Amino acid sequence: MLASVIVKNGYIVDEYYKDGYDAQSVFVLHSASKSVTSALVGIAVEQGLIESVDTPISAYLPRVLELDDERWQQITVRHLLTHTSGIQTTDDALWDAWRESPNWLEYIYALPIVSEPGARFSYSTGNTHLLCVILQAVTGESVDSFAKKYLFDPVGMESASIAADAQGISDGGNGVQMDIYDMARFGLLFLNGGDWQGTQVVPAQWVQDSTTVQFARDSGSADYGYQWWVRTFGDARYDAYFAQGHGGQYIFVVPQLELVIAFTSNYEGRTTIYWNLVNDIVNACA
C-alpha cells in the first residue's frame, strides 16, 4: 500500500501514507481511469453531444465505415462501455505492441472482430480509447480539457489530469492521474449520485446505470457496469462498485454504508488480497 483514504458518512476516518508519499503524491490510476472516462461519457450524453449509448460508433467515427468487416458498424457506444464490442482485446498479449505502436487508433482499427458485438465480455483498454476518440470528436477538445471543465474543476480535483497518445488522444483507459484525496472525491461524487455540494456534475441516472450490472460475466469475481466493476463485499454482502487499476489502484463505493475506500499500491499479485482487505473494512464499518 502506498496511500489510502477511507471516508465514512462524509468524514475521513482513516488515511495512510507509506514513507516517501503524502497527500500531495500523484498516482497513475491505470485502468481505474476507465471509470473517470465513463463519467465523461455520461456528461456528454447529458449535454446532447452523444445521442445515446445505443448509437453506433460509426456516427462519430466515420473511419469505421471504411473497414472491411461490416460488424464494426454494429458496435455501439454501449458495447464500448461494457467491453462487449467484439474487437480483439488490446490487453494481455497485445498490450506492449499496441502501446509501442506509432498510432494507437489505427492499431485498433486493424484488429479483427472476434465475436458478435454485444455477445461476449472481453476486457480491452482499446474500447475505452475509442470512447476517448468519440469524446474528442463530439466536444472538439481533448478529453483532459473537457474533464477539467465539467468534472475535475467542479469537484475540486485539482491534481487530476489525463495523459495522451502520440496523436493527442487522451489516454482515458490507462492514463488518468491524481492524488489519493481526489480519488476519494471521485468516489464520493458517485456515492452522492453525481451531486457535488448541490451541483449535479454527473447525471444521476448515469451514475445509477453505470454502477449497476450491465453485463453479467460467466467467470471472475465481479460483473460489469459502464466501465465500473460491480460485486458485493462483507459478510452481509453489501452491494458495491469499484474502479480497478493495474498494480492495486482502487476506488470502492459501498452506498448502503456511505463508505468510500480509495487506495493505491504497487502490488501485482492476486487480487484476493484486496477483496480480503475490503471485506474486513466493510465488516468493521457495518
C-alpha positions as semicolon CSV with decimal commas, in nm:
position;residue;x (nm);y (nm);z (nm)
1;M;0,000;0,000;0,000
2;L;0,133;0,343;-0,100
3;A;-0,157;0,559;0,015
4;S;-0,515;0,513;0,132
5;V;-0,813;0,716;0,247
6;I;-1,134;0,578;0,398
7;V;-1,441;0,802;0,408
8;K;-1,745;0,703;0,618
9;N;-2,062;0,914;0,637
10;G;-1,878;1,201;0,469
11;Y;-1,582;1,205;0,709
12;I;-1,229;1,076;0,668
13;V;-1,195;0,805;0,931
14;D;-0,856;0,671;0,830
15;E;-0,568;0,756;0,599
16;Y;-0,223;0,611;0,545
17;Y;0,092;0,701;0,352
18;K;0,393;0,483;0,301
19;D;0,728;0,652;0,370
20;G;0,807;0,881;0,080
21;Y;0,443;0,954;-0,003
22;D;0,191;1,207;0,126
23;A;-0,145;1,365;0,046
24;Q;0,007;1,553;-0,248
25;S;0,157;1,245;-0,415
26;V;0,005;1,188;-0,759
27;F;-0,056;0,835;-0,882
28;V;-0,137;0,696;-1,226
29;L;-0,468;0,512;-1,191
30;H;-0,404;0,274;-1,481
31;S;-0,734;0,101;-1,561
32;A;-0,919;0,275;-1,278
33;S;-0,902;0,560;-1,531
34;K;-1,184;0,390;-1,720
35;S;-1,440;0,485;-1,456
36;V;-1,345;0,851;-1,498
37;T;-1,391;0,824;-1,874
38;S;-1,732;0,666;-1,818
39;A;-1,839;0,969;-1,615
40;L;-1,730;1,196;-1,900
41;V;-1,932;0,993;-2,149
42;G;-2,233;1,037;-1,923
43;I;-2,179;1,412;-1,913
44;A;-2,150;1,421;-2,294
45;V;-2,477;1,226;-2,327
46;E;-2,648;1,470;-2,089
47;Q;-2,519;1,762;-2,297
48;G;-2,661;1,606;-2,615
49;L;-2,316;1,562;-2,768
50;I;-2,364;1,184;-2,779
51;E;-2,716;1,084;-2,876
52;S;-2,738;0,771;-2,661
53;V;-2,540;0,465;-2,554
54;D;-2,715;0,269;-2,829
55;T;-2,591;0,494;-3,107
56;P;-2,350;0,315;-3,346
57;I;-1,995;0,442;-3,307
58;S;-1,982;0,497;-3,683
59;A;-2,195;0,809;-3,624
60;Y;-1,892;0,965;-3,457
61;L;-1,608;0,770;-3,615
62;P;-1,655;0,776;-3,997
63;R;-1,338;0,570;-4,039
64;V;-1,539;0,271;-3,916
65;L;-1,743;0,280;-4,239
66;E;-1,425;0,211;-4,437
67;L;-1,333;-0,108;-4,251
68;D;-1,380;-0,441;-4,430
69;D;-1,571;-0,622;-4,155
70;E;-1,923;-0,478;-4,153
71;R;-1,966;-0,588;-3,790
72;W;-1,772;-0,275;-3,696
73;Q;-2,086;-0,086;-3,797
74;Q;-2,290;-0,282;-3,541
75;I;-2,076;-0,164;-3,250
76;T;-2,247;0,091;-3,027
77;V;-2,129;0,321;-2,751
78;R;-2,282;0,075;-2,505
79;H;-2,064;-0,206;-2,641
80;L;-1,752;0,001;-2,577
81;L;-1,869;0,092;-2,226
82;T;-1,932;-0,273;-2,136
83;H;-1,633;-0,428;-2,319
84;T;-1,865;-0,626;-2,544
85;S;-1,757;-0,468;-2,875
86;G;-1,622;-0,794;-3,014
87;I;-1,296;-0,626;-3,114
88;Q;-0,989;-0,831;-3,026
89;T;-0,856;-0,705;-2,694
90;T;-0,555;-0,475;-2,686
91;D;-0,465;-0,604;-2,342
92;D;-0,261;-0,904;-2,230
93;A;-0,070;-1,048;-2,529
94;L;-0,104;-0,737;-2,747
95;W;-0,050;-0,476;-2,478
96;D;0,316;-0,393;-2,546
97;A;0,274;-0,399;-2,924
98;W;-0,026;-0,167;-2,904
99;R;0,131;0,079;-2,663
100;E;0,455;0,089;-2,860
101;S;0,279;0,137;-3,195
102;P;0,308;0,483;-3,355
103;N;-0,071;0,525;-3,385
104;W;-0,289;0,361;-3,120
105;L;-0,615;0,433;-3,303
106;E;-0,505;0,281;-3,634
107;Y;-0,375;-0,021;-3,444
108;I;-0,724;-0,073;-3,300
109;Y;-0,888;-0,032;-3,642
110;A;-0,659;-0,306;-3,777
111;L;-0,772;-0,556;-3,511
112;P;-1,021;-0,828;-3,609
113;I;-1,373;-0,866;-3,477
114;V;-1,359;-1,195;-3,284
115;S;-1,717;-1,214;-3,152
116;E;-2,051;-1,061;-3,238
117;P;-2,093;-0,714;-3,084
118;G;-2,284;-0,744;-2,755
119;A;-2,235;-1,120;-2,723
120;R;-1,924;-1,161;-2,510
121;F;-1,731;-0,968;-2,245
122;S;-1,366;-0,913;-2,338
123;Y;-1,186;-0,652;-2,130
124;S;-0,991;-0,414;-2,354
125;T;-0,838;-0,073;-2,297
126;G;-0,882;-0,024;-2,672
127;N;-1,258;0,003;-2,616
128;T;-1,204;0,290;-2,373
129;H;-0,960;0,455;-2,612
130;L;-1,231;0,456;-2,877
131;L;-1,461;0,625;-2,625
132;C;-1,199;0,896;-2,588
133;V;-1,178;0,937;-2,966
134;I;-1,555;0,981;-2,970
135;L;-1,545;1,232;-2,684
136;Q;-1,281;1,439;-2,860
137;A;-1,480;1,424;-3,187
138;V;-1,804;1,548;-3,030
139;T;-1,654;1,806;-2,792
140;G;-1,388;1,948;-3,024
141;E;-1,129;1,937;-2,746
142;S;-0,914;1,686;-2,560
143;V;-1,077;1,463;-2,303
144;D;-0,839;1,616;-2,048
145;S;-0,967;1,967;-2,128
146;F;-1,330;1,854;-2,126
147;A;-1,274;1,676;-1,794
148;K;-1,124;1,985;-1,633
149;K;-1,426;2,197;-1,731
150;Y;-1,705;1,959;-1,642
151;L;-1,565;1,715;-1,385
152;F;-1,229;1,791;-1,227
153;D;-1,276;2,163;-1,158
154;P;-1,638;2,142;-1,035
155;V;-1,539;1,871;-0,785
156;G;-1,215;2,041;-0,679
157;M;-0,997;1,761;-0,819
158;E;-0,701;1,993;-0,869
159;S;-0,441;1,718;-0,904
160;A;-0,626;1,529;-1,178
161;S;-0,507;1,515;-1,538
162;I;-0,508;1,276;-1,833
163;A;-0,207;1,183;-2,046
164;A;-0,235;1,149;-2,425
165;D;-0,107;0,931;-2,707
166;A;0,117;1,047;-2,993
167;Q;-0,185;1,181;-3,185
168;G;-0,305;1,385;-2,887
169;I;-0,591;1,149;-2,799
170;S;-0,634;1,139;-2,423
171;D;-0,548;0,805;-2,264
172;G;-0,871;0,769;-2,069
173;G;-0,828;0,395;-2,041
174;N;-0,498;0,398;-1,856
175;G;-0,356;0,749;-1,820
176;V;-0,564;0,938;-1,564
177;Q;-0,360;1,050;-1,264
178;M;-0,449;1,220;-0,936
179;D;-0,372;1,218;-0,565
180;I;-0,546;0,998;-0,310
181;Y;-0,779;1,276;-0,192
182;D;-0,906;1,329;-0,545
183;M;-0,959;0,956;-0,581
184;A;-1,177;0,974;-0,271
185;R;-1,357;1,283;-0,405
186;F;-1,443;1,095;-0,723
187;G;-1,581;0,807;-0,517
188;L;-1,786;1,049;-0,304
189;L;-1,924;1,212;-0,617
190;F;-2,067;0,878;-0,725
191;L;-2,180;0,788;-0,373
192;N;-2,383;1,110;-0,379
193;G;-2,546;1,028;-0,711
194;G;-2,325;1,259;-0,916
195;D;-2,403;1,560;-0,698
196;W;-2,120;1,770;-0,557
197;Q;-2,222;2,021;-0,293
198;G;-2,550;2,098;-0,466
199;T;-2,426;2,087;-0,824
200;Q;-2,523;1,790;-1,041
201;V;-2,188;1,716;-1,205
202;V;-2,261;1,368;-1,342
203;P;-2,624;1,286;-1,430
204;A;-2,787;1,086;-1,152
205;Q;-2,932;0,833;-1,396
206;W;-2,587;0,781;-1,545
207;V;-2,443;0,710;-1,201
208;Q;-2,720;0,456;-1,143
209;D;-2,680;0,291;-1,483
210;S;-2,301;0,279;-1,485
211;T;-2,270;0,127;-1,137
212;T;-2,527;-0,149;-1,179
213;V;-2,474;-0,470;-1,373
214;Q;-2,492;-0,413;-1,748
215;F;-2,322;-0,739;-1,837
216;A;-2,320;-1,044;-1,611
217;R;-1,995;-1,229;-1,664
218;D;-1,976;-1,609;-1,656
219;S;-1,638;-1,605;-1,482
220;G;-1,437;-1,392;-1,241
221;S;-1,541;-1,236;-0,913
222;A;-1,728;-0,929;-1,037
223;D;-1,976;-0,823;-1,304
224;Y;-1,958;-0,504;-1,510
225;G;-2,146;-0,177;-1,550
226;Y;-2,030;0,111;-1,767
227;Q;-1,653;0,096;-1,702
228;W;-1,716;0,015;-1,334
229;W;-1,688;-0,328;-1,171
230;V;-1,987;-0,443;-0,964
231;R;-1,994;-0,700;-0,680
232;T;-2,076;-0,743;-0,310
233;F;-1,847;-0,713;-0,007
234;G;-1,861;-0,808;0,360
235;D;-2,032;-1,088;0,545
236;A;-2,367;-0,919;0,482
237;R;-2,290;-0,898;0,107
238;Y;-2,341;-0,526;0,067
239;D;-2,384;-0,409;-0,292
240;A;-2,079;-0,217;-0,408
241;Y;-1,897;-0,097;-0,718
242;F;-1,538;-0,009;-0,781
243;A;-1,276;0,127;-1,018
244;Q;-0,977;-0,104;-1,054
245;G;-0,631;-0,039;-1,196
246;H;-0,321;-0,248;-1,254
247;G;-0,091;-0,279;-0,954
248;G;-0,361;-0,203;-0,699
249;Q;-0,529;0,129;-0,782
250;Y;-0,881;0,117;-0,641
251;I;-1,184;0,329;-0,559
252;F;-1,456;0,129;-0,379
253;V;-1,804;0,263;-0,308
254;V;-2,048;0,088;-0,073
255;P;-2,365;0,301;-0,083
256;Q;-2,560;0,135;0,198
257;L;-2,275;0,209;0,442
258;E;-2,198;0,554;0,294
259;L;-1,845;0,422;0,255
260;V;-1,569;0,514;0,009
261;I;-1,233;0,339;0,014
262;A;-0,951;0,469;-0,204
263;F;-0,609;0,317;-0,213
264;T;-0,312;0,290;-0,441
265;S;-0,044;0,025;-0,441
266;N;0,229;-0,137;-0,649
267;Y;0,139;-0,498;-0,576
268;E;0,080;-0,714;-0,885
269;G;-0,016;-1,041;-0,717
270;R;-0,359;-1,200;-0,684
271;T;-0,647;-0,957;-0,632
272;T;-0,775;-1,175;-0,348
273;I;-0,562;-0,971;-0,110
274;Y;-0,765;-0,661;-0,198
275;W;-1,100;-0,838;-0,163
276;N;-1,000;-0,962;0,183
277;L;-0,891;-0,613;0,287
278;V;-1,213;-0,451;0,169
279;N;-1,423;-0,726;0,327
280;D;-1,253;-0,654;0,661
281;I;-1,313;-0,278;0,628
282;V;-1,677;-0,329;0,530
283;N;-1,736;-0,567;0,820
284;A;-1,578;-0,319;1,062
285;C;-1,796;-0,035;0,931
286;A;-2,110;-0,249;0,938
